[in-house]
Amino acid sequence: MGKAKTIVGCILCAVTCSARVFAADLDSAFLKRMLERHRPHPMLNVADKGASMLAPENTIPAIEKAFMLGADVVRVGVHLTKDEAVVVLQDHDLTRATNVLSVFPNRRSAFVRDFTLSEVGRLDAGGYFAREDPYGTIRSGAVSREEARLYASGSVKVPTLDEVVTLAKRYDAALDIEIRQLPGFYPKIGELVLDVVKRAGMEERVLISSLDHTLLYEMKKKNAKVDYAPVMLERLYLPGRYTRDNLGMRSLELAYDLLAVELGYPKNETDFADALKRKVGVLVWGASDAEAFPVLLRLGVAGAITQRPELLEAYLDRLFGDDEGKR
């Protein structure tokens, strides 16, 4: 039994030490700052759309809950309204996450770009969560009755990016702002997002990501104080070289599915290792199952983007102790 414990301890030491060495070698200023702030945790806890299994995604309650549960960074999606306000929402279409069809039954389109900020402000962004209980967290009791009543009340709205940045600043926290540019197209969204970030004095506490790599490249030319991360949905040959040499960026975001994990081991570690070798910080999204966390830790990712920040925080605390930046 003692021998088994020794072996487990050696494996854990190898995992944690390799992760820490990699984190120290990152060239992304944003990721280095965040990892330093949250040491001894060697991997950032990035809440996807806030604590989106416990509250309506991308809303103030979900984002605030994520920070309270220990998230180091919250990742939000943004779109542009008809009158060019940046709003925090996942979909181009308002149908899934709001009651747009009942408030505007005669509108031919439910696309965000066809609504003014005032019109978006009339929508309920919490009722669907209380009604559908999409993750079973109300039924299981993970969401309290009081919280469920709040989400059903109609008072939860689609926030603006200004509101979310202000909230992050109040919590002394950080954001990953994903510009949901594709398949739609918002010609001015990059400029407007940078305006919000700069006005709030949050340039060093924000990572901007997108599937639209051309947009990120253009934004970087306008404001190099901010860090940028291309989002990749498909397997890319030598992703580190593409990110660093083609785009001049130091971070990238990959889908967990791209790792093709089987029995806890990624099949395409060679491609993944290319990013690590080039000191590109990798954040992996879609890792909300607790079984994924050890895999990501072993790989030395800079951050796990998860819908369950409370599970990841408990996992990292158990292995490494409380992080210094914990609120």
N, C-alpha and C positions, 0 to 999 in steps of 0.2 A: 504493500500500500504506500509506504514511504517513497519507494522508487517511482511509483506512478505519479505521485505528487511532484517529485523532482522533475520528471519529464515534462509534465504539464507546465510547471513553473518556468522551465527553460524555453518551452515553445512560446509562452506568453511574453517572456523577456525579449525573445528574438523579434516577435511581432511589434511590441511597443517600441523597442529601440530603433528598429528600421524605420518605423513610421515617424519617430521624432527626428531622426537624421534627415529624412526627406523633407519634412516640414521646414526645418532650418535652412534648407537649400533652395527653397522656392524663390522665384524671381518676381512673383506677383506681390506688389506692395500691399494691396488690400488683404490678401490671404495671410501674408506674413504678420501684418498688424493684428488681424483677428486671432490667429493661432497663438501669438505671443500673449495677447490679452486673456485668452481662455486656457492657458496652460494650467495643469499638466495634460489636459486633454489634447491628444495629437491629431484629432479629427473634428472639424467644425460640425455643429448641430444646426442644420439649415431647415427651417420649417417651411414646407411646401404649401403655399397659399394660406399660411398661418397654421394654427392647429386645426387643420381642415377636416379631421375626423370627429372633432369635438365641438365644432362651431361652423356656421356657414362660411365657406371658403372666401378668402380675399376680402372679408369684412373686418371692421374695427374689432368686434368681439373675438374673431379668430386670430387676428394679429396680436392683440393684447394678451390673449390666453397663451399664445406661443411664447411670448417673451416671459410671461410669468412662470411657464413650465420649464424654462431654462434654455430656450433656443438662443443660439448665438447670432443668427442671421435669420430674417424672414424673407422668403422668396415670394414676390407678388407678380401677377401679370397686369399689363396696362394696355389700354386702348384709347382712341381719340374720339370725342363726340363731334357732332356736326359743327358746333361752335368752338372747336379746338381746345376743349378741356381734357386733360389727361385723367382718366378714371381707372380705378383698380378693379379688374374683372378678368376672368379666365377666357371666356368665349367671345368671338366676334358677334355672336347672336345672343340677345338678352333672354331668350325663351327659357333655357334650362334653369338658370339661377335667379330669375325674378318673375314677377307676376305681370309682365309686359302685355301679355295677350288679353288679360282682363281689364287692365287700365287703358290700353289703346287697342280696342278690338277691331277697329277699322283701318289700322295701319297696314300697308302692304309689305312692309319690311320690319324685321325686328333687329336689324343690325345696329350696333352701337353708333356707327358713323352717321346714321340717319336720325338720331335723336339729339336734342340739345341737352346741355347739362341740367337745366331746369326740369326737363322731361324725365331724364334719368333719375333725378332726385325724388320724383314722385313714386318710384318703384319700391316694392318690398323685396329685399334681398335675403331674408331669413326664413320666410314662411315655408319654402320648399323643404328646407332642412328639417323643420319641426314636423312637417306633414309626411315626408317620405322616409325620414330616418335612414338615410342612404347607407350608413355603415353599421346600423344596429346599435349605435352608442347611446341613444336615448332609451331604447328597450333594455339594454344591459345595465343601465344606471351610471355609465361613465359620464353622461351628460345629466346634470341635476334637473329636477322638475322646474326649479326656478329659471335655470338657463333655457330650458325648452320653452317655457312660457314667454321669455324674452324674444326668442327666435320666432315664435308664432304671433307676436304682438303687432307686427307691421312696422316696428320702429327701427329695424336693422336696414340700413341703406347701402347703396353702392358708394364707396368712398372715393374721393379724389386722391390723386397722388400727393397733393399738398398735405392733406389730412394724415395720410399714412406716414409721410416723411416727418411730420410734426410729432406723431406718436412715437416713432422710432427714436427721435431726438430726445423726447421726454424720458424714455427708458434707457437712454445712453446706449443704444443698440445700433445694429447695422441692417441694411437691406440688400437683397439681390432683386433688381428690377428687371423682369423679363418683358421686353417689348414684343407683344404678340402681333407682329407685323404681317406675317404670312398665314393664310393665303390672301388676306386683305392687304390693303396698302394705305398707309397714312403718310403723305409726303413730308409733313412737318413734325412728326412725332419725336424724332431724335433731338431736334433743336429744343422742343418744348420740355421734354424730360430733363435735358441738361439744365434748362433754365430753372426748373423746380429744385433740382439738386443743388445748384450753385447758390440760389437765393436762400436756401436753408442752411448753407455752410456745411453740407454733408458730403462733399466730393470725396473725402478720404474714408467715408463710412458706407460707401455704396459700390456695388458691383452691378454693371449693366450687361444683361445677356439677351441673346436673341437667336432665332433660326436664320434671321436675315444678316448674314455675315458682311455683306456690302454696307448695310446701314451702320453696323458697328465700326467698320473701318473708317467710314466718313465721320462718325461721331468722335472717334479717337483723334482725328486730325484737328477737330474743333476744340477738344478738351482732353488733354493727355493726363490730367490730374486724376481722372476717374479710371478705374480698372474695368476691362471689358472681357466677356467670355462668350465665344461662339457656342451655340447649342447644337449638338449633333444627334440626329435620329438614326442615321444609317452608319454602317461601319465604314470608316475612312482610312485609307492606306497612310501610315505614318501620321497620325493625327497631331502629334507633338510638332512635327516639322511644319505641317500646314498651319497650325495655330501660331507658332513662333515666327517662322520665316515668311509665310505669305501674308499673315494678318498683323504681325508685330505685336501679338498679345501674349499674356502670360498665364491665362486661365482658360479652361474649357469645361463644358458641361456635357456629360454623356448619359444616355439612358442605361439603366441597369441591365436591360435586355441585351445591350450591345456586348456585355461581358460574356454572354452565353454561359452563365454559371450552371454547372452540373455537379451535384454532390459536393457543393461548397468550393469548387475550384473553377475559375474562369478558363475558357478555352482559348481566348485570344489575348493572352498576357503579353505577347510580343508587341502587338500594336499599342497596348496600354503602357508597356514599359518604355516605348518611344517617347511618350509625353513626360514620364518621370525623368528619363535621361536628359531631356532638354529643359528640365526645371520648370515645366508647365504644370501649374496646379490643377488637379482634376477634381471636379465635383460630380457626384453620381446621383441622379434622381430616379425615383421609382423604387426606392429601397425602404419601404415602410414595414416590411416583415423583419422581426427581430433577428431572424436567421441570417439576414443579409449583412448585419453590422460587423460580425467577425471577418467576413470575406473582405469587406471594404477596408477594415482596419489592417488586415494582413497585406493588402495591396499598397497601402500607404496613400490612400486618397486624401485630399485636403479637406473634403467635406462630404457629408451624406445629406442629400436633400430628401426629407422624409415628411410624411403626413402625421407621423406619431413622434413629435419631438420629445414627449415625456418618456417614451420607451428608450430612445437613444440616450437621453440625458441620464437615465437611471443606469443604463449599461456602461456608459463612460465613467460615471461616478463610482460604480462598483469596481471597475478596473484601475482607475487612476486617482480617485478622490475628487473632491469638488474643484471645479475650475475657478480661477481667480476672478474672472469677469462675471461670475454668477450673480444675478440680481436677487 
